Every structure is written in structure tokens, then in C-alpha cells.
Amino acid sequence: MTREERQLREAIIAKCRWMNASGLNQGTSGNISARYRDRLLITPSATPYDAMKPEMIASMSLEASDGASQGPLPPSSEWRFHLDIMRARPDVGAIVHTHSTYATVLAIARKPIPACHYMIAAFGGTDIRCADYARYGTGELSELAIAALEGRNGCLLANHGMIAVGANLDKAMWLAVELETLARQYYLSLALDTRFVLTDEQIAETAKGFASYGLQAPKLTKATPRRAGKPQSRKR
């Protein structure tokens, strides 16, 4: 294991511990992965984050589709959508999956998040989609997630949770926090008699403004066909 790879494994563990301590996730329900050269590094299945060590992170070839991994523990049960998203989206360097409360509540109701706040532009479009339901760990869920992420850096998974993707671990976790914040804001706004959704033009204006602010709005990246088989503070 190179020093670079060990540091990346340590960073994955640190992010896992932080997302639980912050309340963004509970127990071992979430999972995190990162791209390392031609491999996927992903949290192992059902392993408490406080007990996790760099050697326990599972390593999978991005070219494989059979779930084979290197390491003393099996990869997360959600390894398939992590692997398939990485293969479909070369711009993605890290993936954060959580069962955060408000995102999951909206996912249970199967409600996408509209442009209720200008920070929706940070995800590359005018909404955050909710993928249809499929059982965890299946190829079907993987396909649905990739479709919901087309042109986006985040989505909800029906009756399940959320996914945030980014160029690196910091960006993916930042977007996961933003997604849960938007979900909470939208959920609470549903109790109001009157609320407004921003127009496509207003979101496009925001995205343009991000380009010169230091927060780079993700480019709309069209997902490529799948191969056979299978914090920092908010902008002010």
C-alpha cells in the first residue's frame, strides 16, 4: 500500500466518523467510496466506523463486475452502485451515501427537491431527483441511481436515502451536507401556505455566479452507457 493510498483510506474513515458525529448518518447504514487510480476504495460491510482501520477498507477493480475485492472484510452491500457510478461518471472521484433524516423522509414520500433555494444550483440543475425504488445492493438500483444522477451531483433513493458525488471526498461530503440541508428546508416549507420555487433562469444565474465565487457549479455531465455486468460552511 502506497502512502498516498493509506492517506486516502484514512480520509474515508475520518469522513465516516464525521458524518455520524454530525448526525448526517446513523450507525453503519451509510457508506463512502473514493477512486484510487484504477480501483475503488470503499467502506467494508457492517463495520463500526470507530473500529475501522485503513487495512479494512475494501479495494475493488473498476473493471470488475463480480463484487470481488481485496481486503480482510467484504465491501459495503452497496458496492454495486458505487462501482457503476464511478464507471459511468469519470468526473466522480468520491461518493457519499447516507440515510440522513430529511433526505430519507422525502425519499419515503418519493418527492424530488425543486429549486426551493438557490443552492440547488450546486448540484448541476434545477432540482434533485428521486430515483424509483429497487432493493439495496441490486443492479436495478444501480441503474436507477445513475439515471437520477444524470447531469446532477446528488439524488434521493426512494424509501432509502441519498447519494452525493464529487470530484473528491471533501466535495462529495460537502454536497451531502448541502443535500440534507436542502431536504430539511424544503420539508419544513411544505407546512407553509405559500412558498415559491425559483425559475430555471434564476438558477442558471446562480450557477453562473458560482463560477466567479470560488464554488464551482458542476458541469452537466451526461452519463455514459454502463458496461456489461455490473465541512465546510455553506456559501454566503
GIJOHU-V440736 format. One record per pair of residues at least 4 apart in sequence whose C-alpha atoms are under 7 Angstrom apart, sorted by the first residue. I is the first residue (numbers start at 0). J is the second residue. Records with the same first field share a line. If there is no record, write none. Layout:
# GIJOHU-V440736
I: J + J
This chain:
# GIJOHU-V440736
0: 4 + 5
1: 5
2: 6
3: 7
4: 8
5: 9 + 53
6: 10
7: 11
8: 12 + 53 + 56
9: 13 + 53
10: 14
11: 15 + 31
12: 16 + 48 + 51
13: 17
14: 18
15: 19 + 48
16: 20 + 48 + 49
17: 21
18: 22 + 23 + 24
19: 23 + 24 + 25
23: 99
24: 29 + 97 + 98 + 99
27: 45 + 46 + 47
28: 97 + 98
29: 96 + 97 + 98
30: 42 + 75 + 95 + 96 + 97
31: 41 + 42 + 94 + 95 + 96
32: 39 + 40 + 41 + 42 + 81 + 93 + 94 + 95
33: 39 + 40 + 41 + 92 + 93 + 94 + 168
34: 38 + 39 + 40 + 92 + 93
35: 39 + 40
37: 60 + 61
38: 58 + 59 + 60 + 61
39: 58 + 59 + 60 + 61 + 82
40: 56 + 57 + 58 + 59
41: 56 + 57 + 58 + 74 + 75
42: 56 + 57 + 74 + 75
43: 55 + 56 + 57 + 72 + 73 + 74 + 75
44: 73 + 74 + 75 + 76
46: 51
47: 51
51: 55
54: 70
55: 70 + 71 + 72
56: 70
57: 68 + 69 + 70 + 72 + 73 + 74
58: 68 + 69 + 70
59: 67 + 68 + 69
61: 82 + 86
64: 228 + 229
68: 73 + 74
74: 78
76: 136
77: 81 + 135 + 136
78: 82
79: 83 + 136 + 138 + 141 + 229
80: 84 + 141
81: 85 + 94
82: 86
83: 87 + 141 + 229
84: 88 + 145
85: 89 + 91
87: 222 + 223 + 224 + 225
88: 222
90: 166
91: 164 + 165 + 166
92: 165 + 166 + 167
93: 164 + 165 + 166 + 167 + 168 + 171
94: 163 + 164 + 165 + 171
95: 162 + 163 + 164 + 171 + 172 + 175
96: 161 + 162 + 163
97: 160 + 161 + 162
98: 103 + 159 + 160 + 161
99: 103 + 160 + 179
100: 104
101: 105 + 179 + 182 + 183
102: 106 + 155 + 160 + 161 + 179 + 182
103: 107 + 158 + 159 + 160 + 161
104: 108
105: 109 + 110
106: 110 + 129 + 155 + 156 + 157 + 158 + 159 + 160
107: 157 + 158
109: 129 + 157
110: 129
111: 127 + 128 + 129
112: 126 + 127 + 128 + 182 + 185
113: 125 + 126 + 127 + 196
114: 119 + 125 + 126 + 196 + 197
115: 185 + 195 + 196 + 197
117: 202 + 205
119: 125 + 126
120: 124 + 125 + 202 + 205 + 206 + 216
121: 216 + 217
122: 151 + 152 + 153 + 216 + 217
123: 150 + 151 + 152 + 216 + 217 + 218 + 219
124: 150 + 151
125: 199 + 202
127: 153 + 154
128: 147 + 154 + 155
129: 147 + 154 + 155 + 156 + 157
130: 143 + 144 + 147 + 155 + 156 + 157
131: 143 + 156 + 157
132: 156 + 157 + 158
133: 139 + 140
134: 140
135: 140
136: 140
137: 141
138: 142 + 229
139: 143
140: 144
141: 145
142: 146
143: 147
144: 148
145: 149
147: 154
148: 152 + 153 + 154
149: 220 + 221 + 222
150: 219 + 220 + 221
151: 219
152: 163 + 164 + 165
153: 162 + 163 + 164
154: 161 + 162 + 163
155: 160 + 161 + 162
156: 160 + 161
163: 171 + 174 + 175
164: 171
165: 170 + 171
166: 170 + 171
167: 171
168: 172
169: 173
170: 174
171: 175
172: 176
173: 177 + 230 + 231
174: 178
175: 179
176: 180
177: 181
178: 182
179: 183
180: 184
181: 185
182: 186
183: 187
184: 188
185: 189
188: 194
197: 201 + 202
198: 202
199: 203
200: 204
201: 205
202: 206
203: 207
204: 208
205: 209
206: 210 + 216
208: 212
209: 213 + 214 + 215 + 216
210: 214 + 215 + 216
